Amino acid sequence: MPPEPRIRVHEEVRAALAAGRPVVALESTIISHGLPKPDNLAVARDIEATVRRQDAVPATVGMLRGEFVVGLADDELERLAGADDVVKLSVRDLPIAAAAGVDGATTVASTSAVAAAVGIGVFATGGLGGVHRGAAETFDESADLTTLSRTPIVVVCAGVKSILDVGATLERLETLGVGVVGYGTRRFPGFYVTDSGFDLDWRLDTPEQIAAAWRAHREFAVNEAALVVANPVPPEDQLDRDLHDRVLAEGLEIVARDGVTGKEVTPVLLAHFHSATAGASLATNVRIILANADLAARVAVAQARRP
């Protein structure tokens, strides 16, 4: 009989949590599925270094041989970055993958769930999943949304990718009780672009304000939902808007023409963005995740400083 699956927490992460020091959870899907080799490993290391520069401890989450790992060691990062058979794991996949003993990379949903389970309060990612275009017919919606409705963690992101139905995603987050604030803005970002075209009800301007809002959320215990902090890419770093709109329209035509559906839609569209923008979208993606890691680390530090 195979051993029971468990969560292995890296010694540095465990010690930091026990001492009340700041820790930031990081996903591993960006390593195995989001970036091309060999850039993926270099970026994964840069993300962790960015967290450390703010005196916080990075905790990249993944699965190795069916074991949940919170705080991948460098050789483990290298393993997930270099292998071709790493499975993309959302929440529903975790127990099955553990029983199967596979190597897996965690999405926003599964990273949030595992990180919160061990007591990590802040998570940095690139962009959330959301409601897909045409979901009224397909019911295609990311598990990120429902998972965040029952997972108490601060998620720093650049909004959702503009390939999704941004308006419907915001409506779902409201229905599910997930708080959304803009960092220095009242406009919801669109991942590659600074402004998705949708307003936000709330704006916070400092990591300390975010930490205070999260503390109030936990004290009031209204629900167990996450707090989404939407951190827009600076206008000077965003993908050219005309290029973005043209490439998105082309990608949607390709998806419709080829009958691509379900979970295959996002990778097809993102691959088209990468090729059609000659790598510009990839460069923007990297800038986004590094900026979010930096902000998340500062939020974690602000949380740790509060009595």
SVG drawing of the C-alpha trace seen along z (x, -y; Angstrom):
<svg xmlns="http://www.w3.org/2000/svg" viewBox="-26 -55 46 57">
<polyline fill="none" stroke="black" stroke-width="0.4" points="0.0,0.0 1.4,-3.5 2.3,-5.9 -0.4,-8.4 0.1,-11.8 1.3,-14.6 2.4,-18.2 6.2,-18.6 7.0,-22.1 10.6,-23.3 12.5,-23.8 13.1,-27.5 9.4,-28.1 8.4,-26.1 10.7,-28.1 9.5,-31.4 5.9,-30.5 6.6,-29.4 8.4,-32.7 5.7,-34.9 8.1,-36.0 6.7,-37.0 6.2,-34.2 5.0,-34.4 3.5,-31.5 4.3,-31.1 2.8,-28.9 4.7,-26.4 2.5,-26.3 4.3,-29.3 7.5,-27.3 6.3,-24.1 3.6,-25.4 3.7,-29.2 7.2,-30.0 9.5,-28.4 12.7,-26.5 15.3,-27.4 13.9,-30.9 11.4,-29.3 14.0,-28.2 15.8,-31.5 12.5,-33.4 11.5,-31.1 14.7,-31.9 14.3,-35.6 10.8,-35.5 12.1,-33.9 15.0,-36.4 12.6,-39.3 10.7,-38.0 13.9,-37.7 15.0,-41.2 12.0,-42.4 13.2,-40.2 10.4,-37.7 10.7,-33.9 9.5,-32.5 7.5,-29.2 7.0,-27.8 4.4,-25.1 4.4,-22.0 4.1,-18.2 7.0,-15.7 6.3,-12.0 2.8,-12.6 4.0,-14.6 2.8,-18.1 5.8,-20.4 5.6,-24.0 9.0,-25.6 10.6,-23.8 14.4,-23.5 16.5,-24.7 17.1,-21.3 13.3,-20.6 12.6,-23.9 15.0,-22.6 13.2,-19.3 9.8,-20.9 11.3,-23.3 13.1,-20.7 10.7,-17.8 8.2,-17.3 5.7,-15.2 4.8,-17.6 1.0,-17.5 -0.9,-20.8 -2.8,-20.4 -5.9,-22.3 -7.7,-21.6 -9.7,-18.7 -6.6,-17.0 -4.5,-17.1 -5.7,-13.9 -5.7,-11.9 -2.2,-13.1 -1.0,-12.3 -2.3,-8.8 -0.7,-8.4 2.6,-9.6 3.2,-12.1 5.2,-15.3 2.8,-18.2 2.7,-22.0 0.1,-23.9 -2.3,-26.5 -3.7,-29.6 -6.5,-27.5 -4.3,-24.6 -1.5,-26.8 -3.9,-29.0 -5.5,-25.9 -2.2,-24.2 -0.6,-27.5 -3.5,-28.4 -3.6,-24.9 -0.1,-25.4 -0.8,-28.9 0.7,-31.1 -1.3,-34.3 0.0,-35.9 0.3,-34.5 1.8,-36.1 0.8,-35.1 0.6,-36.6 -3.1,-36.6 -6.2,-34.8 -8.3,-32.4 -11.9,-33.5 -15.0,-33.2 -14.3,-32.3 -15.9,-34.0 -19.1,-32.1 -19.4,-30.6 -23.2,-31.1 -23.2,-28.1 -20.1,-26.2 -20.1,-26.8 -16.4,-27.2 -15.1,-28.9 -11.8,-28.6 -11.7,-26.7 -9.7,-29.7 -12.9,-31.6 -14.7,-29.1 -11.5,-28.1 -10.8,-31.7 -14.3,-32.0 -13.4,-29.5 -9.6,-30.1 -8.4,-32.8 -5.4,-34.2 -4.3,-37.5 -3.7,-37.1 -1.6,-39.6 -2.2,-39.5 -2.4,-41.6 -6.1,-41.0 -7.2,-38.4 -6.0,-37.8 -7.9,-39.8 -8.7,-36.6 -11.3,-35.9 -14.7,-37.6 -13.4,-40.2 -16.8,-41.7 -18.3,-38.3 -15.3,-37.4 -15.7,-40.4 -19.4,-39.7 -18.6,-36.1 -16.0,-37.3 -18.7,-39.6 -21.2,-36.9 -18.8,-34.5 -17.8,-37.1 -14.2,-37.5 -13.0,-41.0 -11.2,-42.9 -9.1,-46.0 -7.0,-47.9 -3.4,-48.7 -3.1,-52.4 -6.0,-52.3 -9.8,-52.2 -9.6,-50.4 -9.3,-46.6 -6.1,-45.6 -6.1,-43.3 -2.9,-41.5 -1.0,-42.4 -2.6,-45.9 -2.9,-48.4 -6.7,-48.9 -9.2,-46.2 -12.0,-48.8 -13.8,-47.9 -14.1,-50.0 -13.3,-48.8 -15.1,-49.8 -12.0,-50.0 -8.5,-51.3 -5.6,-50.8 -2.3,-52.6 0.2,-50.9 1.1,-47.4 0.2,-48.6 -3.3,-49.4 -3.7,-46.0 -2.4,-44.3 -4.9,-46.3 -7.8,-45.4 -6.8,-41.7 -6.6,-41.9 -10.1,-43.4 -11.4,-40.7 -10.0,-38.0 -11.2,-39.7 -14.8,-40.2 -14.8,-36.6 -17.5,-37.5 -16.4,-34.6 -13.4,-32.5 -12.8,-34.1 -9.6,-35.5 -8.7,-39.1 -7.6,-39.8 -5.1,-42.7 -5.1,-43.8 -1.7,-45.3 -1.6,-46.8 1.4,-46.6 2.7,-50.2 1.6,-51.9 5.1,-52.1 5.5,-48.3 2.2,-47.2 1.8,-45.5 1.1,-47.9 -2.7,-48.3 -3.3,-48.2 -1.1,-45.2 -2.9,-43.5 -6.3,-44.1 -5.3,-42.8 -3.6,-39.7 -6.5,-38.9 -9.0,-39.2 -6.8,-36.9 -6.5,-34.4 -10.3,-34.2 -10.8,-33.6 -8.3,-30.7 -10.0,-29.2 -13.4,-29.4 -12.1,-28.1 -10.3,-25.1 -13.1,-24.2 -10.8,-24.6 -12.8,-24.3 -12.4,-23.9 -9.0,-24.0 -7.2,-24.0 -8.5,-27.5 -6.1,-29.4 -2.9,-27.7 -3.8,-28.1 -4.5,-31.8 -1.4,-32.5 0.8,-30.6 -0.7,-32.8 0.1,-35.9 3.7,-34.8 4.3,-34.1 2.3,-37.0 3.9,-39.6 7.5,-38.2 7.9,-37.5 6.7,-40.9 3.8,-39.3 6.2,-36.9 8.5,-39.8 5.4,-41.6 4.4,-38.4 7.8,-38.2 7.6,-41.9 4.2,-41.3 5.1,-38.3 8.2,-40.0 6.2,-43.1 3.6,-41.1 6.1,-39.1 7.7,-42.3 4.3,-43.7 3.2,-40.5 6.5,-40.4 5.9,-43.9 2.4,-43.0 3.6,-40.0 6.2,-42.1 3.5,-44.6 1.3,-41.8 4.2,-40.4 4.8,-43.8 1.3,-44.2 0.7,-43.2"/>
</svg>
